[in-house]
Amino acid sequence: MLDPPPADLAEKSAPYPNLMAADGTLKQMSVSEGDRTRFTVTQEEIGYVDVDSVVRDLNPYSIVALLRNYHNLTGAGESLEIIIDYVSENDIWGYEAIFVQQIQGRPTRGGGSVFFFPNGAVSWMFGEILNDQAISAGSVVIQRAEAEAIAREASARFIRPHIPMINEHARQAGFTEQVRGVPAEMNASEPELHFVLDSDKQLRAEWHVLVSVAYDELLVRLTADTGEVVIVESLHAD
C-alpha cells in the first residue's frame, strides 16, 4: 500500500470523519441498523478488482466479489446487485469506482466507493449495503393502477383546503375556469417502484407517483404492500 493520505484529504473524502485515527488513517468499521449496514475498510491486501472491466466497461463483477468476500463487514449477500455509476482517477489511490446498489433492477440509496491502484489492488472501500433479502414476493401487493388511484385520492385530500385560495388567485389573474380538485381532473405519472428505508431502518417497497393538480405538482409516496400513504408533498411549495 501507499503511505496513508494526508489527514485533511481523508477527512474530506471519508463519510465517517469521527473514525479518523491520530495518524490520519481510517479504522475498520461496520455498523448494522435494521436492514442497512454501513462500513469502511482500509487494510493491507484487501483484495483485487479487474481494472480493465471496471474502468473500461463499468463491469461490477469483481467489486461484487470483493464486497461479498467481506460480507461480515459489508453485509453483502449472494444476491447483491450493483451498477458502477462512474470511475474517476484519484491522485492518492489511483482510481475511485462509485457504485450504486440495485434491488430487482431498481437503484436504491445503497452504494459506496472502492479505491484501487492501477494493478487492481484495493486500498480502501466504504459505503452502505441494504439487505435485499428483506424484500419478498409479498412486498408488492398494490399494483400500478391501484397505486395511481390511491395517489389521485390522496392528492385530492391534500389540495382540498387550498381550492378557494387557488380559484381566487386564478380569478384575479383573469382565468374563468375553476379548479375542483377532483381525482379525475388530475394528471398522474406512471407509478415508480422504489425500495427505501423507513424510520426504523427497515427496508420496504414504495410506489412514488407524481400528480399534477391546479398549478402544483405533488409527490405521493405509498407503501406497496398495504397502500398506506406515507407522505404527500408539494414540489413547488415556497
Number of C-alpha atoms within 10 A of each C-alpha: 13 9 8 15 15 12 17 9 11 17 18 10 10 16 15 18 13 10 16 15 11 8 10 16 18 24 15 15 15 17 14 16 11 16 19 20 21 22 21 24 21 19 15 12 11 16 19 17 23 17 19 13 13 20 19 9 10 17 17 21 16 16 24 20 18 20 22 18 17 15 14 12 20 27 24 23 20 13 13 19 19 23 19 21 15 14 18 12 15 13 8 16 21 17 22 22 22 19 22 21 22 20 19 12 10 14 17 17 15 21 21 21 22 23 24 27 20 15 12 17 20 27 22 21 25 24 22 23 29 31 20 23 13 13 15 10 7 10 17 19 15 20 14 17 11 14 26 25 15 21 28 27 15 20 26 21 15 16 19 14 11 11 17 14 10 17 18 13 12 17 13 9 9 9 11 10 9 14 16 17 21 15 19 12 14 17 15 20 13 15 21 15 21 20 24 16 18 13 8 9 15 15 21 20 22 28 26 24 25 24 26 18 21 18 9 12 19 24 19 25 26 25 22 25 17 12 19 14 17 13 12 20 14 17 11 9 8 4
